[in-house]
């Protein structure tokens, strides 16, 4: 058979070969501002402003309660077991805000998604299913001319009955050290290269990690870029849905959880977070550092 004929057979076989399945997007993880405006008139949900207290005090969406993710961390306990998230502590804090295990929760921040993704992650980690992030956050809400408030709502406490935490979503330092998943550094290029420490004991990054700054997926008004742009950026970096991926940043919540939310939104189902992240890794001078 001539070469041209062989080429035709080969191209035909390739055309018939099944293509790798693309992960299906999860738009159910986000809520649009228009939908939230309607839902707030009906009640039945708790809205969390995940910004620091001073930003919340300046202005927030009417009816929102304030909870910054740093309020859910316990450095002393983290030093004992390598995980900065403590389910019962988080459950108690959510209960103080009137949130029970079956309460629908919407989380927002300034709009960059870092604070909101951190609170979303903690809720999902402790087994809370009914939680979404407000797409575009406060900046989109304000841009659309919607009302803001400085009033702090009074809520009755609830009893949060803890479910089984998703321990597989939070890796310890030892699991990161011995693991084989793709380790993704969500920090800036300067931090990755060791030019900035970000408060860590030693500047640099965890050996074998690849750099993928969180804001490569950031939208201008929306929290994320459109789906095709995100998939292209991830594929270019070799971060495809078939890979096991572990994200980290400096404190472990914020930039790393932003990437987790973005990847989960795109249908990736093999993504985890290293909550101790670089601050914990670099705290031990015996651990190797790459630059």
BATOR-902473 format. One record per residue: x, y, z of N, C-alpha, C in turn. Coordinates in steps of 0.001 Angstrom, whole numbers, padded with zeros to 6 digits, always signed. Example, Ala and Ser with C-alpha at 12.3 -4.5 7.8 and 13.67 -1.06 7.14 Angstrom:
2
+013190-005690+007800+012300-004500+007800+013200-003300+007800/+012850-002250+007080+013670-001060+007140+012900+000030+007870/
***
This chain:
291
+000857-001188+000000+000000+000000+000000+000893+001238+000000/+000556+002222-000849+001370+003412-000930+001270+004245+000348/+002275+005156+000541+002328+005975+001756+001066+006801+001926/+000541+007342+000831-000660+008174+000920-001841+007364+001438/-001925+006104+001001-003012+005240+001453-002875+004939+002938/-001630+004648+003348-001388+004390+004773-001768+005605+005628/-001440+006782+005101-001771+008008+005827-003276+008157+005980/-004010+007801+004928-005460+007895+004993-006043+006954+006033/-005497+005713+006090-005965+004748+007084-005683+005250+008500/-004476+005803+008687-004092+006301+010010-004989+007448+010456/-005232+008391+009563-006086+009531+009916-007505+009076+010215/-007971+008081+009467-009307+007569+009723-009417+006912+011087/-008370+006165+011457-008364+005517+012773-008345+006548+013888/-007552+007591+013693-007496+008639+014713-008836+009342+014858/-009517+009537+013760-010811+010206+013803-011838+009395+014564/-011705+008053+014478-012659+007179+015145-012296+006913+016593/-011050+007188+016960-010598+006903+018326-011307+007827+019301/-011730+007316+020452-012410+008164+021434-011465+009200+022023/-011946+010420+022172-011161+011488+022776-011262+011412+024293/-010228+011871+025007-010310+011885+026463-011497+012707+026933/-012222+012195+027890-013408+012897+028383-012995+014190+029093/-013703+015265+028792-013439+016531+029465-014273+016602+030737/-013625+017017+031814-014335+017132+033089-015510+018092+032929/-016632+017727+033501-017836+018545+033385-017841+019666+034412/-018137+020907+033988-018123+022046+034917-019202+021945+035984/-018965+022602+037121-019869+022570+038272-020343+023989+038590/-021243+024529+037803-021729+025885+038051-022558+025970+039322/-022947+024829+039884-023737+024828+041109-022929+025287+042319/-021628+025487+042147-020794+025938+043257-020841+027449+043448/-021376+028156+042452-021439+029608+042500-022879+030103+042504/-023078+031315+043037-024366+031990+042954-024153+033358+042335/-025044+033743+041446-024958+035058+040806-025567+036122+041712/-025130+037355+041535-025598+038454+042377-027106+038670+042265/-027639+038541+041054-029082+038728+040868-029898+037704+041630/-029428+036456+041614-030121+035406+042351-030042+035668+043852/-028881+036117+044329-028742+036399+045752-029677+037517+046179/-029791+038564+045361-030674+039680+045701-032104+039203+045917/-032541+038271+045082-033898+037722+045222-033988+036842+046459/-032993+036003+046649-033012+035071+047782-032987+035803+049129/-032304+036926+049198-032235+037660+050461-033599+038202+050888/-034479+038430+049929-035826+038909+050269-036695+037782+050818/-036295+036554+050574-037094+035403+051002-036561+034756+052277/-035285+035026+052602-034698+034418+053791-034333+032962+053564/-033998+032273+054660-033696+030851+054578-032234+030534+054293/-031360+031540+054315-029948+031286+054112-029134+032203+055017/-027863+031877+055178-026946+032737+055917-025871+033207+054949/-025671+034518+054924-024685+035127+054042-023459+035507+054867/-022289+035002+054449-021038+035264+055175-020152+036193+054372/-019756+037296+054995-018733+038180+054444-017393+037682+054985/-016529+037210+054090-015278+036570+054505-014094+037522+054551/-014362+038820+054506-013288+039805+054601-012902+040048+056065/-011729+040633+056324-011387+041008+057698-012410+041973+058277/-012487+042030+059612-013515+042801+060290-013577+044263+059909/-012416+044899+059667-012422+046321+059338-013071+046598+057985/-012869+045706+057022-013514+045863+055722-015017+045646+055844/-015408+044659+056616-016830+044389+056855-017502+045595+057506/-016812+046237+058455-017391+047371+059171-017612+048566+058252/-016765+048725+057251-016908+049862+056324-018171+049720+055494/-018420+048539+054981-019624+048290+054170-019686+046818+053807/-020900+046293+053773-021093+044901+053390-022491+044736+052806/-022754+043581+052267-024088+043299+051734-025071+043204+052901/-026218+043873+052805-027177+043836+053918-027507+042406+054354/-027470+042195+055664-027809+040887+056225-026629+039959+056405/-025452+040349+055894-024284+039468+055986-023689+039476+057390/-023213+038320+057815-022422+038207+059046-020960+038125+058639/-020076+038427+059566-018657+038476+059235-017903+037275+059811/-017094+036631+058972-016242+035535+059425-015043+035439+058497/-013885+035859+058992-012651+035722+058222-012057+034344+058497/-011462+033745+057470-010992+032365+057633-009917+032227+058707/-009158+033304+058972-008135+033211+060013-008751+032994+061399/-010036+033337+061534-010722+033101+062803-010997+031621+063045/-010747+030786+062047-011021+029354+062148-009743+028538+062268/-008600+029207+062420-007332+028519+062548-006837+028551+063991/-006095+027534+064355-005538+027431+065703-004078+027017+065573/-003181+027990+065688-001767+027730+065464-001196+026727+066463/-001662+026780+067713-001144+025875+068740-001504+024427+068428/-002751+024208+068037-003160+022850+067686-002475+022388+066394/-002275+023324+065480-001614+022981+064228-000209+022441+064488/+000472+023010+065455+001822+022564+065780+001834+021125+066287/+000701+020685+066827+000628+019330+067381+000326+018274+066321/-000579+018600+065386-001007+017552+064460-000832+017867+062973/-000299+019047+062644+000016+019343+061248-001152+019779+060411/-002322+019975+061014-003478+020469+060265-004027+021715+060957/-004119+022838+060243-004578+024066+060882-006096+024183+060990/-006823+023202+060503-008281+023264+060529-008787+022249+061555/-009605+022726+062477-010098+021854+063539-011614+021829+063500/-012171+020689+063084-013606+020591+062818-014499+021108+063930/-014259+020696+065167-015160+021123+066243-015061+022617+066494/-013875+023162+066403-013695+024606+066554-014467+025352+065465/-014368+024871+064225-015102+025494+063123-016605+025356+063328/-017043+024165+063728-018470+023940+063953-019008+024882+065024/-018262+025076+066091-018695+025992+067150-018809+027426+066635/-017848+027824+065821-017862+029194+065288-019038+029388+064342/-019300+028416+063505-020441+028518+062599-021749+028532+063391/-021824+027705+064416-023018+027700+065247-023279+029046+065892/-022214+029739+066314-022360+031071+066900-022997+032058+065921/-022827+031799+064637-023380+032680+063606-024772+032246+063154/-025332+031247+063843-026661+030787+063491-026686+029773+062374/-025558+029138+062130-025448+028162+061048-025480+026749+061628/-026407+025941+061144-026485+024520+061501-025979+023704+060315/-025867+022405+060508-025290+021547+059475-026119+021513+058194/-027423+021855+058290-028271+021833+057102-028613+023234+056590/-027959+024264+057108-028221+025641+056695-027600+025916+055329/-028344+026606+054470-027763+027037+053203-026886+028255+053467/-025647+028205+052996-024672+029268+053242-024144+029805+051920/-024092+031132+051807-023470+031794+050673-022303+032615+051226/-021134+032459+050628-019934+033146+051105-019458+034118+050031/-019028+035295+050462-018440+036235+049503-017278+036967+050145/-016465+037603+049296-015384+038463+049765-015342+039695+048873/-014204+040354+048813-014103+041574+048002-014380+041303+046535/-014174+040066+046118-014398+039694+044729-013277+038858+044157/-012109+038843+044835-010999+038053+044295-011123+036562+044584/-012024+036193+045480-012301+034783+045717-011428+034099+046747/-010405+034768+047235-009482+034101+048149-010118+033827+049518/-010663+034851+050136-011289+034666+051437-012522+033787+051365/-013342+034006+050332-014559+033210+050183-014233+031745+049945/-013220+031478+049128-012859+030085+048852-012335+029392+050102/-011670+030156+050975-011146+029567+052210-012275+029116+053128/-013288+029982+053307-014427+029616+054155-015229+028498+053496/-015411+028585+052178-016080+027505+051425-015357+026178+051655/-014037+026195+051564-013242+024984+051746-013413+024409+053149/-013378+025261+054152-013517+024773+055530-014895+024152+055741/-015929+024794+055211-017270+024228+055320-017349+022870+054615/-016819+022783+053416-016838+021515+052693-016003+020462+053420/-014899+020898+053993-014014+019982+054717-014733+019337+055898/-015571+020095+056600-016266+019527+057755-017599+018871+057364/-017819+018705+056061-018971+017954+055600-020210+018764+055301/-020074+020091+055181-021228+020947+054912-021463+021000+053397/-022603+020514+052940-022882+020428+051509-023518+021687+050929/-024334+022365+051711-025129+023482+051171-024368+024809+051295/-023366+024950+050462-022563+026178+050486-022155+026560+049064/-022265+027843+048765-021864+028386+047466-021066+029667+047682/-020347+030055+046635-019591+031299+046641-020284+032294+045711/-020392+033541+046149-021010+034581+045329-020039+034994+044235/-020406+034767+042993-019534+035089+041865-019360+036608+041751/-018111+037048+041765-017825+038473+041673-017803+039184+043004/-018369+038542+044022-018324+039076+045379-018839+040497+045522/-018255+041207+046482-018718+042551+046832-018494+043543+045695/-017393+043402+044961-017116+044374+043894-018176+044322+042801/-018643+043128+042462-019683+043005+041437-021012+043507+041983/-021294+043211+043246-022519+043677+043890-022597+045206+043854/-021496+045867+044208-021439+047332+044218-021482+047892+042800/-020757+047269+041876-020727+047713+040487-022126+047728+039891/-022961+046834+040316-024330+046747+039807-025279+047700+040538/-024747+048485+041466-025566+049480+042169-026488+048899+043213/-026145+047773+043756-026996+047135+044759-026708+047730+046144/-027632+047594+047093-027489+048259+048396-026383+047662+049259/-025798+048498+050101-024804+048048+051074-025230+048530+052449/-024580+048031+053478-024976+048355+054851-023752+048369+055761/-023900+049032+056894-022906+048963+057965-023486+048311+059217/-024730+047887+059131-025400+047264+060273-024962+045807+060410/-024768+045388+061633-024411+044002+061913-025651+043262+062390/-026120+042280+061631-027354+041584+062010-027158+040746+063271/-028213+040637+064040-028185+039786+065237-028835+038454+064885/-028104+037380+065097-028612+036062+064769-028628+035188+066016/-029614+034320+066079-029684+033360+067173-028685+032235+066918/-028016+031815+067964-027054+030727+067822-027758+029434+067420/-027014+028608+066726-027527+027295+066320-026578+026220+066839/-027077+025020+066912-026227+023887+067300-025743+023195+066033/-024461+023276+065781-023901+022662+064587-023464+021234+064932/-024202+020264+064400-023870+018852+064619-022862+018430+063557/-021669+018150+064010-020561+017892+063096-020725+016563+062373/-020470+016593+061076-020435+015371+060285-018990+014898+060155/-018788+013781+059483-017436+013252+059309-016641+014160+058387/-015535+014718+058864-014728+015621+058026-014140+014894+056825/-013901+015655+055766-013266+015115+054564-011753+015184+054735/-011214+014268+055501-009780+014294+055806-008933+014187+054542/-009478+013585+053483-008713+013427+052247-008486+014755+051537/-009206+015789+051944-009044+017111+051325-007922+017914+051963/-007355+017445+053045-006336+018200+053774-005132+017312+054050/-004051+017538+053346-002864+016714+053509-001941+017280+054587/-001279+016387+055301-000270+016780+056279+001071+016969+055574/+002020+017534+056301+003361+017721+055747+003989+016382+055364/+003790+015371+056184+004358+014059+055888+003750+013466+054620/+002459+013654+054429+001815+013158+053216+002331+013879+051976/+002598+015169+052110+003161+015928+050991+004585+015453+050703/+005353+015218+051754+006749+014814+051601+006874+013469+050881/+005986+012542+051188+006086+011191+050622+005167+010963+049425/+004329+011939+049104+003341+011760+048045+003914+011902+046645/+003090+011570+045657+003499+011635+044253+002603+012537+043415/+001622+013190+044034+000717+014066+043287+001474+015284+042762/+000902+015933+041752+001471+017175+041239+001271+018253+042293/+002359+018840+042744+002323+019850+043798+002325+021226+043135/+001269+022001+043381+001091+023285+042700+001225+024430+043685/+002189+025298+043428+002454+026473+044253+001606+027622+043712/+000622+028063+044510-000325+029090+044062+000155+030502+044357/+001359+030652+044904+001877+031962+045279+002424+032711+044053/+002956+033889+044308+003517+034694+043215+004811+034061+042712/+005230+034476+041520+006480+033983+040952+007668+034394+041817/+007588+035593+042411+008678+036066+043268+008837+035192+044510/+007708+034788+045096+007770+033898+046256+008311+032533+045854/+007844+032028+044727+008292+030721+044250+009799+030712+044010/+010315+031796+043439+011738+031879+043103+012617+032195+044303/+012013+032476+045459+012796+032769+046642+013223+034214+046758/+012637+035086+045942+012965+036510+046010+012175+037218+047105/+011046+036623+047497+010235+037140+048600+009888+035960+049500/+009890+036191+050799+009619+035091+051732+008148+034973+052099/+007400+036079+052012+005999+036049+052411+005808+035720+053875/+006839+035984+054678+006744+035704+056108+007264+034343+056513/+007699+033536+055545+008214+032205+055851+009629+032298+056419/+010033+031277+057145+011368+031249+057751+012461+031228+056690/+012192+030534+055581+013142+030467+054473+012391+030746+053175/+012967+031535+052295+012336+031823+051003+012594+030680+050031/+011683+030473+049102+011825+029425+048111+010536+028667+047933/+010623+027417+047515+009424+026602+047347+009725+025144+047688/+008662+024365+047801+008802+022943+048113+009366+022224+046883/+010401+021404+047057+010956+020672+045908+009878+019886+045161/+010007+019852+043857+009149+019198+042855+007859+019952+042576/+007623+021077+043283+006417+021872+043013+006561+022617+041689/+005424+022868+041043+005408+023736+039867+004699+025027+040249/+005070+026114+039588+004468+027408+039887+003242+027643+039014/+002123+027963+039659+000910+028359+038945+000196+029386+039829/+000600+030679+039721-000013+031709+040562-001531+031720+040430/-002198+031852+041564-003658+031774+041615-004343+032734+040655/-003757+033941+040469-004460+034961+039688-004392+034722+038181/-003765+033649+037748-003844+033298+036325-005267+032926+035927/-006085+032586+036912-007472+032197+036634-008469+033280+037049/-007955+034418+037527-008836+035458+038074-009528+036259+036981/-010825+036519+037194-011572+037361+036280-011435+038828+036654/-011935+039713+035807-011865+041144+036094-013011+041579+036995/-014226+041177+036658-015388+041462+037508-015891+040173+038152/-015983+039127+037367-016332+037814+037923-015145+037288+038729/-015401+036334+039593-014334+035769+040413-013326+034995+039566/-013817+034350+038503-012941+033549+037653-013057+033988+036194/-012045+033654+035406-012132+033825+033968-013179+032859+033416/-013483+032993+032131-014452+032071+031552-013829+030672+031459/-014695+029693+031305-014269+028294+031361-013168+027960+030367/-013317+028392+029109-012327+028030+028089-010961+028624+028400/-010939+029866+028902-009656+030502+029245-008975+029777+030402/-009758+029358+031388-009174+028630+032514-008637+027279+032063/-009407+026568+031262-008960+025246+030807-007675+025372+029982/-007595+026408+029163-006401+026602+028347-005178+026869+029228/-005329+027744+030211-004215+028078+031103-003746+026847+031871/-004678+026048+032344-004330+024847+033102-003679+023791+032221/-004232+023601+031033-003669+022604+030121-002251+022987+029700/-002022+024282+029479-000688+024761+029104+000332+024434+030191/-000126+024466+031443+000755+024155+032577+000816+022657+032866/+000093+021854+032079+000092+020414+032291-000841+019948+033389/-001741+020837+033821-002660+020509+034916-004002+020063+034319/-004074+018805+033972-005253+018241+033342-006086+017465+034364/-007370+017230+034077-008264+016603+035053-007866+015208+035505/-007050+014517+034720-006648+013162+035092-005553+013139+036151/-004934+014289+036420-003815+014357+037364-004313+014490+038812/-003570+013877+039723-003782+014147+041142-003009+015413+041487/-003699+016385+042062-003121+017710+042273-003259+018115+043734/-002194+018698+044273-002218+019257+045623-001800+020719+045524/-002622+021623+046037-002305+023043+045981-001783+023525+047337/-000903+024515+047282-000453+025146+048521-000113+026605+048256/-000071+027402+049319+000342+028801+049220+001250+029089+050409/+001055+030189+051116+001863+030434+052313+001149+029949+053569/-000028+030545+053901-000708+030069+055109-001563+028836+054880/-001824+028484+053609-002594+027276+053314-004044+027518+052973/-004557+028680+053308-005935+029027+052983-005918+030374+052279/-006646+030479+051178-006664+031722+050410-006314+031437+048967/-005050+031545+048636-004639+031311+047256-004749+029831+046881/-004372+028947+047798-004468+027514+047502-005924+027066+047380/-006792+027585+048237-008206+027197+048174-008903+027839+046975/-008395+028990+046525-008921+029595+045291-008710+028636+044123/-007488+028083+044014-007229+027128+042941-008081+025876+043098/-008242+025411+044334-009095+024241+044558-010511+024499+044064/-011068+025657+044416-012423+025988+043989-012500+026100+042474/-011513+026750+041862-011508+026902+040405-011468+025545+039711/-010600+024660+040184-010481+023342+039570-011737+022501+039801/-012298+022595+040994-013539+021868+041281-014663+022393+040406/-014693+023690+040204-015684+024320+039329-015602+023764+037911/-014388+023439+037478-014174+022899+036135-014393+021390+036066/-014714+020774+037196-014997+019345+037197-013831+018466+037593/-012707+019057+037977-011583+018255+038454-011996+017601+039781/-011689+016321+039938-012110+015625+041152-010954+014933+041882/-009718+015314+041546-008553+014728+042207-007664+015823+042795/-008288+016835+043359-007551+017990+043875-007668+018052+045393/-006567+018319+046055-006528+018452+047506-005721+019692+047870/-005742+020043+049150-005007+021200+049645-004029+020751+050729/-002897+021392+050769-001943+021212+051863-002130+022422+052785/-002973+022324+053815-003304+023491+054647-002116+024081+055404/-001165+023239+055793+000013+023773+056464+000828+024655+055541/+000872+024265+054271+001486+024999+053180+002931+025393+053432/+003394+026413+052711+004818+026718+052732+005316+027222+054090/+004468+027941+054811+004894+028432+056117+005278+027274+057035/+004489+026209+056994+004787+025050+057828+005982+024279+057295/+006033+024108+055978+007146+023366+055387+008485+024043+055705/+008538+025349+055521+009792+026084+055691+010154+026321+057149/+009227+026045+058069+009501+026282+059492+010550+025323+060038/+010705+024168+059401+011682+023174+059849+012933+023295+058973/+014048+023747+059539+015261+023929+058729+015805+022632+058134/+015326+021491+058629+015796+020204+058100+015121+019850+056774/+014015+020500+056475+013304+020180+055227+013972+020885+054051/+014028+020215+052906+014686+020825+051742+013859+021970+051159/+014550+022973+050646+013937+024129+050001+014537+024277+048609/+013697+024517+047627+014184+024745+046260+014020+026220+045907/+014882+026693+045030+014803+028091+044565+015057+028145+043068/
***
